[in-house]
Amino acid sequence: MSTQSKLTAQAQVSVPAVVRRALGIGPGSVIVWEAEGDRIVVRRVGRHSSADIHQALFGSIKPGRKSDQELKAGIGAYMKARHARR
């Protein structure tokens, strides 16, 4: 794939539609520019799984299993507490 972009006076560049589609990016996406020898490679910043986020927040603590009834009761209690009139 070969495509071109033009650098603006403010040093901004538009990412061509073909490249946006190939990278799976859109408005608000973050890309990284990496120098590899005499080339510059553009990559999208990796996405994180829910397991990655849980690991970052809670470390090695494993969530316990809950029944459907326990989950529904927990959600209900949270919603009541969050939306209770003060």
N, C-alpha and C positions, 0 to 999 in steps of 0.2 A: 504494500500500500504506500502510495506516495501522494502527499497533499501539501499545500502551502498555507502559511498564515503571514500576516503583515504586522509588524511591531508598530504600535502607536507612539506618539510623542511622549506619552506618559509611561512608556515601557510596558504596555499591556498587550496581550496577544489573545486573539479569539481561537478557541479550539474548534477545528472544523467538525461538522456534523458526523462525517465518516469516523473520525477518531473518537468522538463522544459516544457513538454507538458501539464501537469496538471495545471501549473501556467500560461501558455501562454506566456513564456518568451523566449528570444533569445539573441544574442550578443548585448551588450550595455544596456540591461535591468537592472534595479536596484531592488534588493531584500532587505528586512529588516529581521533581526534576532531578535526575541522577546522572552524574558524569561517569561514563564508562569508556576510558581511553579517550579517543578523539570524537566520541559520540555523546549526545545527551539523550537519555531515555526518559520518557514520561510514563508514569504509572499512577494508577489510582491508589489512594491510601487504603490499606486493608480494612476489612470490616471485622467486627468482633462478634463472636457468638455469645449467646446467653451464658454459656459455661465459662467463657473468658471473663465476662462481667462479674459473675458470681464469685469466681476465683479472686478477682481483684478486690471485691468488697468484703468477702467473708473468709478468704484464705482456704484452708483445707476443711472447713466445717461443711458437712454434707447435710442438705435439707432432709428432714424426715418425711416419710410417706404419710399422706393424709387421705382420708376417705372423701368421697364427693360431698357428703353431708358436712364434714368438718370444713371443707373448703368453702361451701356455700355459707355456712354460719360465720366463718372468719370474714368473708367479703361483706356480708350483711352488717356485722359489728363495725367493720371499718367504715362503711358508708354512713351508718348511723352516727358514728363519732365525728366523722368529717363534716357532715351536713347538718349536724344538730344546731338548733337555734340557741344562741347564747344569751 
